[in-house]
């Protein structure tokens, strides 16, 4: 693992908390969730989707999903990847992107569409991404990031709810 468990952090869990200990009973679940994060967001070889683009895509999804903890995580990930303030601001807003490069703006628009209206990923939209230098593999990577961050949001929300129930 490259980082501490992101879902635990987003859910506000410590490994010694009742829900944290319960989660550790399914170590494979924890390990594979974190491993997916590492492969999709901070891979050793980002190939055709840069670390900045990956973190920006993840931040956009976390923002759309209105998860402050994961948004903060991906905002920091984006900063660590070397993004400037304008890029971080563009990725972290749930609105039209104008401050980003044309390629990043197109990526963020695509990610938002896939996250909110998956059927809108038409052939013409995919062709436009390819014209900006994204290979089919890169477009699939972006879709995987959308799906993964959406999954993280739901797991963290469930863990937060369980933790509240245990405290109540």
Secondary structure by P-SEA (a helix, b strand, c coil): cccccaaaaaaccccccaaaaaaacaaaaaaaaaaaaaacccccccccccaaaaaaaaaaaaaaaccaaaaaaaaaaaaaacccaaaaaaaacccccccccaaaaaaaaaaaaaacccccccaaaaaaaaaacccaaaaaaaaaaaaaaaaaaaaaaaaaaaaaaaac
